[in-house]
Amino acid sequence: MGVSTSSPEKGISVVTVDFPPVNALPVQGWYDLADAVRAAGRDPDVRCVILTAAEHSRGFNAGVDIKEMQRETASPGGGHRALIGANRGCYEAFSAVYQCEVPVIAAVGGFCLGGGIGLVGNADAIVASDDATFGLPELDRGALGAATHLARLVPQHLMRALFYTSRTATAAELHAHGSVWKVVPRSGLREAALELARDIARKDGYLIRLAKSALNGIDPVDVHRSYRYEQGFTFEANLSGVADRVRDTFGQGAE
């Protein structure tokens, strides 16, 4: 359980996330993920990183571990420690994917929710299984954030509708918008990601790193500043008390 790194082929590093049962990451998990992605990108022999969930996982990522946040908040002296930890951890993980020195491919199977959108939205390419779904149920969880990254996957008006309703989009829908490279059966997800990674890893290592820096430099939106701006409203929601009211109903069938 946790975050692990493997090197299945020359030039390719695979970072695997495994936090059963739904890959909802605790605070430390986000930092571990950030460290693993950064380390893989710094390896001079690596030319492409694949970010994925363990094969037995129900989904790619379910975001922040809400139960951990509730426990921390209820503990003596807990206050906003859990919220600050989750905010900073997510920021570090999302930034690590974006700033990784080589391209990052997100291989998404099953659900990709909340913080998962932050990861794939900052990835360079996405390969998804045909049962994959993408969404931000943040308003149902008493939070805000990662609209910055959802806006990199779908057009603005669709992003807003998905955010306001907490609904999800399918891999096929994202493929139609051009943000998912390929949609494959769940059993073929790993090979599809490796196939794309091999194409990238064939390029000159120095040149591919220059390309990553160049493409980040021409992005129209500063993803770091944009996401940090969103996080300020998440903190306001917590200070007002509305976040706790909504969060406490999560998973209880509340509409």
C-alpha positions as CSV (number, residue, x, y, z in Angstrom):
1,M,0.0,0.0,0.0
2,G,1.2,3.5,-0.8
3,V,3.2,4.9,-3.7
4,S,5.7,2.8,-5.6
5,T,8.0,3.3,-8.6
6,S,9.0,0.7,-11.2
7,S,10.9,0.7,-14.5
8,P,9.3,-1.8,-16.8
9,E,11.3,-0.7,-19.9
10,K,14.2,1.4,-20.8
11,G,13.5,5.1,-20.5
12,I,10.1,4.6,-18.8
13,S,9.2,5.0,-15.1
14,V,5.8,3.9,-13.7
15,V,4.6,5.6,-10.5
16,T,1.8,3.5,-9.0
17,V,-0.7,4.7,-6.3
18,D,-2.3,2.1,-4.1
19,F,-4.5,3.3,-1.2
20,P,-7.4,0.8,-0.8
21,P,-10.2,0.8,-1.1
22,V,-10.8,3.8,-3.4
23,N,-7.4,5.5,-3.6
24,A,-8.5,8.5,-1.5
25,L,-5.1,9.8,-0.4
26,P,-4.1,10.9,3.1
27,V,-2.1,14.0,3.4
28,Q,1.2,12.1,3.5
29,G,0.1,10.2,0.4
30,W,0.0,13.3,-1.7
31,Y,3.5,14.3,-0.5
32,D,4.8,10.8,-1.3
33,L,3.3,11.0,-4.7
34,A,4.9,14.3,-5.4
35,D,8.3,13.0,-4.3
36,A,8.0,9.9,-6.5
37,V,7.1,11.9,-9.6
38,R,9.9,14.4,-9.0
39,A,12.4,11.6,-8.4
40,A,11.4,9.8,-11.6
41,G,11.7,13.0,-13.6
42,R,15.1,13.8,-12.3
43,D,16.5,10.4,-13.3
44,P,18.6,11.1,-16.4
45,D,17.7,7.7,-17.9
46,V,14.0,8.4,-17.7
47,R,12.3,10.0,-20.7
48,C,8.6,9.4,-19.8
49,V,6.7,8.8,-16.6
50,I,3.4,6.9,-16.4
51,L,1.2,7.7,-13.4
52,T,-1.4,5.1,-12.6
53,A,-3.3,3.1,-9.9
54,A,-2.6,-0.4,-8.8
55,E,-4.3,-2.9,-11.1
56,H,-6.6,-4.1,-8.4
57,S,-7.8,-0.6,-7.6
58,R,-11.4,0.3,-8.1
59,G,-10.4,3.6,-9.5
60,F,-7.6,5.9,-10.4
61,N,-8.1,8.4,-7.6
62,A,-10.9,9.5,-5.3
63,G,-9.3,12.7,-4.1
64,V,-8.6,13.6,-0.5
65,D,-9.2,11.1,2.4
66,I,-12.2,12.9,3.9
67,K,-12.3,10.6,6.9
68,E,-8.8,11.6,7.8
69,M,-9.8,15.2,7.6
70,Q,-12.8,14.6,9.8
71,R,-10.7,12.8,12.4
72,E,-8.1,15.5,12.4
73,T,-10.7,18.3,12.7
74,A,-12.4,16.5,15.6
75,S,-9.2,15.9,17.5
76,P,-8.0,18.2,20.3
77,G,-6.0,21.1,18.7
78,G,-6.9,19.8,15.3
79,G,-8.4,23.0,14.0
80,H,-7.6,23.5,10.3
81,R,-4.4,21.4,10.4
82,A,-6.0,18.7,8.2
83,L,-7.3,21.2,5.7
84,I,-4.0,23.0,5.4
85,G,-2.2,19.7,5.1
86,A,-4.5,18.5,2.3
87,N,-4.3,21.8,0.5
88,R,-0.5,21.8,0.6
89,G,-0.2,18.1,-0.2
90,C,-2.5,18.4,-3.3
91,Y,-0.7,21.5,-4.4
92,E,2.7,19.7,-4.2
93,A,1.4,16.6,-6.1
94,F,-0.3,18.5,-8.8
95,S,2.8,20.7,-9.2
96,A,5.1,17.7,-9.3
97,V,3.2,16.3,-12.3
98,Y,3.2,19.6,-14.1
99,Q,6.8,20.4,-13.4
100,C,8.1,16.8,-13.9
101,E,11.2,17.2,-16.2
102,V,9.8,14.7,-18.7
103,P,6.3,14.1,-20.0
104,V,3.8,12.4,-17.7
105,I,1.1,10.1,-19.0
106,A,-1.9,9.5,-16.7
107,A,-3.3,5.9,-17.2
108,V,-6.8,6.2,-15.8
109,G,-9.0,3.2,-15.0
110,G,-12.4,3.6,-13.2
111,F,-13.2,6.8,-11.4
112,C,-11.0,9.9,-11.4
113,L,-12.5,12.4,-8.9
114,G,-11.5,15.5,-7.0
115,G,-7.7,15.5,-6.6
116,G,-7.5,12.9,-9.4
117,I,-8.6,15.7,-11.8
118,G,-5.7,17.8,-10.5
119,L,-3.3,15.1,-11.4
120,V,-4.6,14.2,-14.9
121,G,-5.3,17.8,-15.7
122,N,-1.6,18.6,-15.2
123,A,-0.4,15.5,-17.0
124,D,0.9,15.7,-20.5
125,A,-1.3,13.0,-21.9
126,I,-4.1,10.7,-20.7
127,V,-4.9,7.2,-21.7
128,A,-8.2,5.9,-20.2
129,S,-10.2,2.7,-19.9
130,D,-13.7,2.6,-21.3
131,D,-15.1,2.5,-17.8
132,A,-13.3,5.6,-16.7
133,T,-15.2,8.6,-15.4
134,F,-13.9,12.1,-14.6
135,G,-15.5,14.7,-12.2
136,L,-15.2,17.1,-9.4
137,P,-17.8,16.3,-6.6
138,E,-16.2,19.1,-4.6
139,L,-19.5,20.9,-3.8
140,D,-20.9,17.7,-2.4
141,R,-17.8,17.4,-0.2
142,G,-17.8,20.9,1.2
143,A,-14.8,22.0,-0.9
144,L,-13.7,23.9,-4.0
145,G,-10.7,23.5,-6.2
146,A,-9.3,21.8,-9.3
147,A,-11.6,23.6,-11.7
148,T,-8.2,24.9,-13.0
149,H,-7.4,21.4,-14.1
150,L,-10.9,20.4,-15.3
151,A,-10.8,23.4,-17.6
152,R,-7.7,21.8,-19.2
153,L,-9.9,18.7,-20.1
154,V,-13.2,20.2,-21.3
155,P,-14.5,23.5,-22.7
156,Q,-15.3,26.3,-20.2
157,H,-19.1,26.0,-20.2
158,L,-19.0,22.2,-19.8
159,M,-16.5,22.6,-17.0
160,R,-18.8,24.9,-15.2
161,A,-21.9,22.7,-15.6
162,L,-19.9,19.7,-14.4
163,F,-18.6,21.6,-11.4
164,Y,-21.9,23.0,-10.3
165,T,-23.7,19.7,-10.7
166,S,-20.9,17.4,-9.4
167,R,-21.6,15.2,-12.4
168,T,-19.0,13.2,-14.3
169,A,-17.9,12.9,-17.9
170,T,-16.9,9.6,-19.5
171,A,-13.6,8.8,-21.1
172,A,-15.3,8.7,-24.5
173,E,-16.6,12.2,-23.9
174,L,-13.2,13.5,-23.0
175,H,-11.7,11.7,-26.0
176,A,-14.2,13.6,-28.2
177,H,-12.9,16.8,-26.7
178,G,-9.4,15.8,-27.5
179,S,-8.1,15.6,-23.9
180,V,-7.9,11.8,-23.7
181,W,-5.4,10.3,-26.2
182,K,-6.9,6.8,-26.4
183,V,-9.8,4.9,-24.8
184,V,-9.2,1.1,-24.4
185,P,-10.7,-1.8,-22.4
186,R,-9.6,-1.9,-18.8
187,S,-7.5,-5.0,-19.5
188,G,-5.5,-3.0,-22.1
189,L,-4.9,0.1,-20.1
190,R,-1.3,-0.6,-19.1
191,E,-0.2,-1.6,-22.6
192,A,-1.9,1.4,-24.1
193,A,0.0,3.7,-21.7
194,L,3.3,1.9,-22.4
195,E,2.7,2.1,-26.1
196,L,2.5,5.9,-25.9
197,A,5.4,6.1,-23.5
198,R,7.6,4.1,-25.8
199,D,6.9,6.6,-28.6
200,I,8.0,9.4,-26.3
201,A,11.0,7.5,-24.9
202,R,12.4,7.1,-28.3
203,K,13.1,10.8,-28.5
204,D,16.4,12.3,-27.4
205,G,16.4,12.6,-23.7
206,Y,17.8,16.2,-23.5
207,L,15.5,17.4,-26.3
208,I,12.4,15.9,-24.7
209,R,13.2,17.8,-21.5
210,L,13.6,21.0,-23.4
211,A,10.2,20.3,-25.1
212,K,8.5,19.8,-21.7
213,S,9.9,23.1,-20.4
214,A,8.9,24.9,-23.6
215,L,5.3,23.7,-23.7
216,N,4.9,24.6,-20.0
217,G,6.2,28.0,-20.8
218,I,3.6,28.8,-23.4
219,D,0.6,27.6,-21.4
220,P,-2.1,30.4,-21.4
221,V,-3.0,29.8,-17.7
222,D,-0.6,29.7,-14.8
223,V,-1.9,26.5,-13.2
224,H,0.0,27.0,-9.9
225,R,-1.4,30.5,-9.3
226,S,-4.9,29.6,-10.6
227,Y,-5.2,26.6,-8.3
228,R,-3.8,28.5,-5.3
229,Y,-6.5,31.1,-5.9
230,E,-9.2,28.4,-5.8
231,Q,-7.8,27.0,-2.6
232,G,-8.4,30.4,-0.9
233,F,-12.1,29.9,-1.4
234,T,-11.9,26.4,0.0
235,F,-10.4,27.8,3.2
236,E,-13.1,30.4,3.4
237,A,-15.7,27.7,3.1
238,N,-14.1,26.0,6.1
239,L,-13.9,29.2,8.1
240,S,-17.6,29.9,7.5
241,G,-18.6,26.4,8.7
242,V,-20.4,25.5,5.6
243,A,-17.7,23.0,4.6
244,D,-18.2,21.0,7.7
245,R,-22.0,20.9,7.3
246,V,-21.7,19.6,3.8
247,R,-18.8,17.3,4.5
248,D,-20.7,15.6,7.3
249,T,-23.5,14.6,5.0
250,F,-21.1,13.1,2.4
251,G,-21.8,9.4,1.7
252,Q,-25.1,9.5,3.5
253,G,-27.3,9.8,0.4
254,A,-27.8,13.6,0.7
255,E,-28.6,15.4,-2.4
